Amino acid sequence: MIDELELAFDEREEKGRRRHRGTRRRKSGGRGKTVVSLLMAFVLLGVLGGAAWYGFDRVQGMFSAPDYDGGGTGEVTIEVKAGDTATEIGNTLVTAGVVKSAKAFINAAQENSLSQNIQPGFYIVRKEMSADTALSMLLDLKNKVSNRVTIPEGRTTKQVLKLLSEATEIPLAEFEQAAKDPIALGVPEFWFNRTDGKKAAGSVEGFLYPDTYDLEPNVTAESLLELMVQNFLSVAEEMKFVERVEAERGGVSPYEALIVASLAQAEAGIPEDLGKVARVAYNRVYSGDFFCGCLEMDVTVNYWLEATGKPTKSSGEMTAAELDNPKNPYNRKLEGMIPGPINNPGKLAMEAAMDPPAGKWLFFVAIEKNGKSAFAETNAEHEQNVQKARENGVL
């Protein structure tokens, strides 16, 4: 740039010499102009350089990552959700006032390969911390709120509420009160529709999805049950449970299929038998091939015993009056499908009820100690399976 400017000014000076060769004054003036021009060029370059540096500084500032210094003060609880990226965690921290910018946290995470080990859950951290310190606290499990509860598949609502109360130390009565209104907890009304003309039980039974739940520090009985119901609805939607049942189960409603899922969950001793047990339930109630058109399953009797505050029993311990109590709406010989689910089934049981294997089985009995059952279409075949169960020491 400087060389080009000098050449330009020299060229002008040479032209001046050719025009005014006899005038020494003009020549001297030309040199003065050259000096002034050079000074102006340097000033111009300085101004341009300063402007360039100012612009660079401004642009750099736009992409910088504002950050706090030090270890912060006070305490705040934040949640890292399953699948959260560094950006999402950074945004959560900014919202809670923990770090100054999400970019600062992203930079800290990128520089520390251990950041991939951050676990979902709730953490107690401090406000206005440096991003590096915040990352360190999320990697230290001492700061993780470890209050969580696991609800196994097949637990009745009564059992679930007791587990929740013990895990949260919230009085059982609060859970029982919250569980009275499934609609208020988020269960859509259409779920209680039936196509068999019978009245639905209308309880939250069946909708408290079994899973492991991280409990918020300020969790309430109502909010926790709402979370479990929402989890059920999300799983059902992911499976397309409603759509497939309505399209493939021959007029059976999703609610009735959920009842079947709960029966399969209660009766199947191993996961591989879930679908066949579901098929037996459908065949007994809806096919017209079973002598009473009833379920004739002892698990329904036990459900009623528990619901009425009585101890549950094994099949061999049940009396004839308990097995066929006419006042029991879950009577094993009651024609048609029972009023509602008898537990809260998991995803595999729901899949089994949604899409059971084809078969005309009407009977089943556990024949191995691991819970494996044998299935039969006729009573004669069933009796042979019962004998096998005795020989194996199962009955």
N, C-alpha and C positions, 0 to 999 in steps of 0.2 A: 504493500500500500504506500509506504513512504517513498520507495524508489519511483513508482509511477507518478506520484505528486511532484517529485524533484524534476523528473524528465519534462513534465508538463510546464513547470515554471522555467526551466532552462530553455525550453523551446521558445517560450514567449520572450525571454531575454535576448536570445539570438536574433529573433525577428526585429526586436527593438534596435539592435546594433545595426542591422542592414538599413533600416529606415533613417536612422539619425547618426550616421557615422561621424559627422563633423561636430557634434555637440557633446562635449564631455559631461555637461550637467545632466543631460538625459541619461547618459550611461550610468552615472553615479546613482541617479534616482532609480534605475532598474535594479541595481544591486539592493537598494533599500527595500524595494517591493519584494524582492526574493526573500529577504530575511523575515519580513513581516508575514509573508505568505507561509513560510516554513513554521513560524511561531503559531500561526492560526491553525495549520495542519496538525501540529502537536496538541493544541488545545482541543481541536475537534476530535482527535483520536482519544484524548483523555475523557472527553464527554461521552463519546460512544462506548468506550470501555467501561466507564462508570455505570452507564445505563444498562449495559449488558450484564454487569455484575449484579446490579439491583434487581434486574428481571430474573436472573438465575436464583438469587436469594429468595425472591418472592415465590417462584415455582417450587424451589426446594421446600419452602415453608408449607406449601399446599400439600406436599406428600410426606411431611414429617409426621411423627407419631407422638403427640403430647403425652407425657407420662408424669405421674407423681413420684416424689422421692420418699424413700423410707418405708417403714413397715406398717403405716396406717394406724388408725385409732378406732376404738369402739368395736362392736360386733354387728354382723348382719348375716342372715341365712340366705343362701342362693341355691338354686336347683340346676344341676346339669342333667339334661334329659338324654335318654338313650339315643345314640346316633348324632348328637350335637357336634358340629364342626367347631374349629377354633374361632371362627368368625361368630358363630351363634353364642358360644360361651363368652367371648369378648363382649358382645352386645348385652348379654345378661349382666355381666360385671359392671358395665358402664351404667346401665339402668339402675343398678343397686348402689351406685356411687363408690364402687370398689376401685376401679381403674379409671384413668382419665380418658382413654380412647381405646376402642376395639383394636385399632391398628397396633398399638403398643403391645397388647396381649398377643396378637397374631405373630408379631415379630419375635416375642419371647418364646412362643410355642414352636416356631420354625427353627429357632436356635437350640432347642432342647428336645432331643428325640424321645425323651421319657414322657413328653406331653401326650403321646398316643395312649398312655396308660391311665389317663383320667377316667374314672368310673362314673357312671350315672348315679345320681342320688343328690342328697342335700348336704351342703357344706357350711360350716360356720367360718366366716372370713372377716376381715376388717375393712373399714372404709378408707378411701384415699391412700391405697398402697401402690407401690411400683408394680408394673406388670410382672416382673421377675418374681417378686415376693408373692403375688397372687397365684402365679403358676405353682410355686413351691407349696403353697398351702393346699391347693387342689390335689397335688400329688401325695400329700401326707394324709394317710387315712385316719390319723388322729383327729382331723378336722371334719371328718365325714360323720353325719348324723346317721348312725347305724340302726335306727329303729325301723325294722321291717317285719312283715308278717307273711307267711306262706300259707295259702289255703289249698289243701289237696283236692283233687277231683273227687266228686261223689259225696261231699259232706252236705248234710241237710242245712237249711237256713238256721235252724236252732243251734247246730254245732258251729256254724260259721260265725254267728254273732258272739258266741262264747269265746272263740279264738280271738276275734277282733277286740273284744273287751279286755281280755288278758294282755294282749300285745300293746294296747293303747292306754290301759288303765282308765278308760272311759266307762262309766257304769253300764252294765248290761241293759238296764232299763232304758237308757237313751238309745241304744241300738234297736231294741225291741220296738220302741215308739217310732223311730225313723223307718223301720221296715214295714210298718203297717200300710203305707201308701206307695205301692210300686210305681204308680203314675207320676207322683211327685218326685220320685227318684230318677225318673227319666225313661221308664219303660213305655213305649208307644202303645196306645190303646188297642191297635190292631192285633198286637201279639196275643190278646186274650180272646180272639175270635176262634170259634170251633165250627166245623162243618158237620159234626155228628149229632147236632141238636142238643148236646149237653151243655150245662153251664160250666164255665171255666172256674177254677179255684180262685183265680185273681190275686194270688199272693206274689211275693217277690221270689218265691222258690223257683229255681231254675235259672235265674237271671244274675246271680251273684257269681261272676265268673271266677273259677279257681286259678290262682296265679300268685306270684310273689309281688308284694306291694311295698314300696318305700313310703313310709308315713311322714307327712309334713309335720313339723313341730306343732302347728296350730290346728291339726286335723280334728274334725268333729265327726260324730257318728253319721250324721246325714251326708257330709261331704265324702266320707270314705265309701259308703254304700253307693252313692252316685257314681263314684269312680269305678266301682266294680260293675255296675250296670252298664256304664259307657264302654267298659272293656268288653263285656259280652256283646254289645251291639256292634262294636268294631270288628270283632272276630266273626260274628254272624254275617256282617256285610262283606267282609273279605272272602268268606266261603261262598257267598251268594246263597246262604241257607234258605232264606224266604223264597227267593225266585225258584230255586231248584226243587224245593219241596212242593211248591204249588204246581210246578210243571211236570214233576216226575212221580209223585207219590199217590196218584190216583184219587185226588179229591181230599186227601188228608191235609189239615191245616198245619202251618208252621208250629203252632202251640201244641198240637197233638204229637207232632214229630219231636218236639222238645221233651215231651213226656216220655216218648219211646227212648230218647237218648238217655234220660235219667234212669230208665229201667235197665238199659244195656250197661250203663255205668255201674249200677248196683249188682247186677247178676253175673257179668262176665268176669271170670277169674284171671284172664290174660287178655292183652289188647287184641290179639288175633281173633278172639271170639266175639268182639263187640258187634260186628256186623251181623253175624248169625243170630245172636240174641235179639237184636233189633228186628230181624226178619221174623223170628218166632213171635214176637209181640204183635207185629202187623198181621201175621197169618192167623193168630188166635182171635184177634178182635175184628178184623175187617174182611177176611177171606170167606167166612161162612163155613169153613172146613172143621173148625173146632167145636166140640159138642155143646159148649155153653156160650160161645162167643165172648168169653171173659179172659182175663189174663191168667188167673190161677197162679200167681207168683207170691211167695211168702214175704218178699221184701215190701210189698204194699201194706201188709199187716203190721210189720215192724215200724213202718213209717207212721202209721196211725197210733201205735202204742207210744212211740216217742213224742208225737205231737200232743198226746193227752197226758203226758207226764208219767208214763209207765215205762218200766224197763223193757228193752228189746230182748228177744229170745231167738235161739236157733230154731230151725224148722221142727226138730224132734221135741223141743220143749213146749211148743205151742199147743194149746188145748183146742178141741173141736169148736168150742164157743168163740175162741179168739180167731180161729181160722175163718169162720163163717159168721161173724157178728153182723147181723142185718143193720145195725145202727152205724156201722163203720162205712163211710162213703168210699173208702179204699178197700172194701171187701174183695177178697181174691176171686170170689165167684160172681161179682157184680157184672152184669152184662155190659159190654162196651168198654171204652177207655176210661180210666180213672180220672178224677177231677183235675189233677194237675201234676207237675213233676214231683218226684219224691226226693230229689237232691239237686245239686248244682253240677251238671256234667261238664266235662272238659271238651276240648276240640275234637279228639279222636272219637268220643262217643257221639258228638253232634254229627261228625262225618258219617258215622255208621248208620245213624237214623236217617240222614239225608240220602245216602246212597248205599243201602244194604245189598249184599250179594243175593242173586236169585236163588230160590230154593223153596221147597214146600214143608220145611221142618215145622213141627208143632211141639216137639219135646226136646229137652236138653237136660243133662246132668253132669256135674263135675266128676271126672273119672281119674284124675291125677292130682297129686298133692300140690302141684304148682298152680292149680286152678283150671287147667285145661278141661273143656267139656266135650262130650259126645252129643251129636244131634241126630234126631230121628223123625221120620214122617209118620210112623204108626206107633201105637202103644206097645205092640209086640217088640218092635225094635228098641223102643225105649227101655223096656224091662230087661233086655239083654245088656244094655248099657248100664243100667242100675246094678246088675249083677257084677259087671266088670268093676264098677266103682267100689263095691263091697270087697271084691278080691284084692283091690289095690289099697284097701284100708282107708278109703276116703269117706265111706258111709258106715 
